[in-house]
Amino acid sequence: MTTEQPTPGRARTDRGTVLPSPVVILSIIAVAMAAFAFVATQGSEPTEREITPAARESTEEPTQAAETKAPKPEPTKKPAPAIKRGEVYVEVYNNSSITGLAGRAAQRATGAGWQVVGEDNWYGTVPATTVYFPPKLERAAKLLALDLGVDRTLAATGAMKLDRLTLILTGELD
């Protein structure tokens, strides 16, 4: 058995083509189809339709049916439960150069019945004094803002805890 040795100084002449695997090919096709579907459906109206029940056939005349049916009473909306200030946690942060601002605001909130659980400095930029709230405490945030004379309330963001209100002060309260 003889094996051919490459001649010194000569380049190898073997040439070949590497074909991608079927998984790669199918992935490329799937991405292309998804892109086509996205472009084709952009700007079209949603396909949901309002479904109304078909009218029942009645043996009575329509005028008699209207007279015999009593109007449905309007559903009464239950009033929202009262906010218990002492059961809502509040954290107070100072985002200004005024020394002791968070402590004074915390005392004022405690005096109004709120349960202040912390006070500290806030590092970041807040454009105005704001009460931040998680979704379930939006009404409580508005009440705290009213109690302290704060004009701005917003949904909690970033690292804010979602079980309490966060008051960030940029200046003295009114």
C-alpha positions in Angstrom: 0.0 0.0 0.0 1.5 3.2 -1.0 0.5 6.5 0.2 1.1 9.6 -1.8 3.3 12.0 0.1 2.9 15.7 -0.7 5.8 17.1 -2.6 7.7 19.6 -0.6 6.9 23.1 -1.7 3.6 22.2 -3.2 0.2 23.2 -1.7 -2.4 20.8 -0.9 -5.0 20.6 -3.6 -7.9 18.9 -1.8 -10.9 21.0 -1.9 -14.3 20.5 -0.3 -17.5 22.2 0.7 -18.9 22.1 4.2 -22.7 22.0 4.1 -24.7 23.3 7.1 -26.7 20.9 9.1 -30.4 20.5 8.6 -31.0 22.2 12.0 -29.2 25.3 10.8 -31.2 25.4 7.5 -34.5 24.9 9.3 -33.6 27.7 11.8 -32.8 30.1 8.9 -36.1 29.2 7.2 -38.1 29.8 10.5 -36.5 33.2 11.1 -37.2 34.2 7.5 -40.9 33.1 7.8 -41.3 34.9 11.1 -39.8 38.1 9.6 -42.2 37.8 6.6 -45.2 37.3 8.9 -44.2 40.3 11.0 -43.9 42.6 8.0 -47.1 41.2 6.4 -49.2 41.8 9.5 -47.9 45.2 10.6 -50.6 47.8 10.7 -53.5 45.4 10.2 -56.5 45.5 12.5 -56.7 42.9 15.2 -58.8 39.8 14.3 -60.9 39.8 17.4 -64.6 40.5 16.9 -67.3 41.3 19.4 -69.7 38.4 19.6 -73.3 39.2 20.4 -75.8 36.5 21.2 -78.5 35.8 18.6 -81.9 37.0 19.5 -84.2 34.3 20.8 -87.3 33.6 18.8 -90.4 34.5 20.8 -94.0 33.6 20.3 -95.1 36.8 21.9 -95.2 40.1 20.0 -92.2 42.3 20.7 -94.3 45.0 22.3 -95.8 42.6 24.8 -92.3 41.2 25.6 -90.9 44.7 26.3 -93.9 45.5 28.6 -93.6 42.3 30.7 -89.8 42.5 31.3 -88.7 44.4 34.3 -85.7 46.5 33.8 -82.5 45.1 35.3 -81.3 47.0 38.3 -77.9 48.7 37.9 -75.2 46.8 39.7 -74.1 48.8 42.7 -70.4 49.3 43.1 -69.1 48.6 46.6 -67.2 51.4 48.1 -63.5 50.8 48.4 -62.4 49.9 51.9 -61.1 52.8 53.9 -57.3 53.2 54.0 -55.8 52.5 57.4 -52.8 54.7 57.5 -51.2 52.7 60.4 -51.2 49.5 58.3 -49.3 51.0 55.3 -45.5 51.1 55.4 -43.7 54.3 54.3 -40.0 54.9 53.6 -38.8 58.5 53.4 -35.7 59.5 51.4 -33.9 62.8 51.2 -32.8 63.7 47.6 -31.6 67.2 48.5 -28.8 69.0 50.3 -31.1 69.9 53.2 -29.8 68.2 56.4 -32.5 66.3 58.4 -35.2 66.7 55.7 -36.1 63.0 55.7 -36.4 62.9 59.5 -38.7 65.9 59.6 -40.9 64.5 56.8 -41.0 61.1 58.6 -42.1 62.7 61.8 -44.8 64.6 59.9 -46.0 61.4 58.3 -46.0 59.5 61.6 -48.0 62.4 63.1 -50.6 61.9 60.4 -50.9 58.2 61.3 -48.6 56.6 58.7 -46.3 53.8 59.7 -42.8 55.0 58.7 -40.4 52.1 58.6 -37.2 53.9 57.3 -35.6 57.1 56.4 -32.3 57.7 54.5 -30.7 59.6 51.6 -31.7 58.9 48.1 -28.9 58.7 45.5 -30.2 59.5 42.0 -32.1 62.2 40.3 -35.8 62.9 41.0 -37.2 66.1 39.5 -39.7 66.8 42.2 -40.9 65.5 45.6 -42.8 62.3 44.8 -44.7 59.5 46.5 -44.0 56.3 44.6 -46.4 53.4 45.0 -46.9 49.7 44.0 -50.1 49.0 42.1 -52.1 47.8 45.1 -51.3 51.0 47.1 -52.2 53.7 44.6 -55.1 55.1 46.7 -52.9 55.1 49.8 -50.2 57.0 47.9 -52.7 59.7 46.9 -53.8 60.0 50.5 -50.2 60.3 51.8 -49.5 62.9 49.2 -52.6 64.8 50.3 -51.6 64.5 54.0 -48.1 65.9 53.3 -48.9 68.4 50.6 -47.1 66.5 47.8 -48.3 67.2 44.3 -46.7 64.2 42.5 -47.4 60.4 42.7 -46.0 57.8 40.4 -45.8 54.0 40.1 -42.8 52.5 41.9 -39.7 51.8 39.7 -36.3 50.2 39.9 -35.3 48.9 43.3 -38.2 50.3 45.2 -40.0 47.8 47.5 -43.5 46.7 46.3 -45.0 46.4 49.7 -44.8 50.0 50.8 -44.9 53.6 49.7 -41.6 55.4 48.9 -41.5 59.2 49.6 -38.5 60.9 47.9 -38.0 64.6 48.9 -36.3 67.2 46.7 -37.1 70.1 49.1 -39.0 71.2 52.1 -42.7 70.2 52.3 -45.3 72.9 52.4 
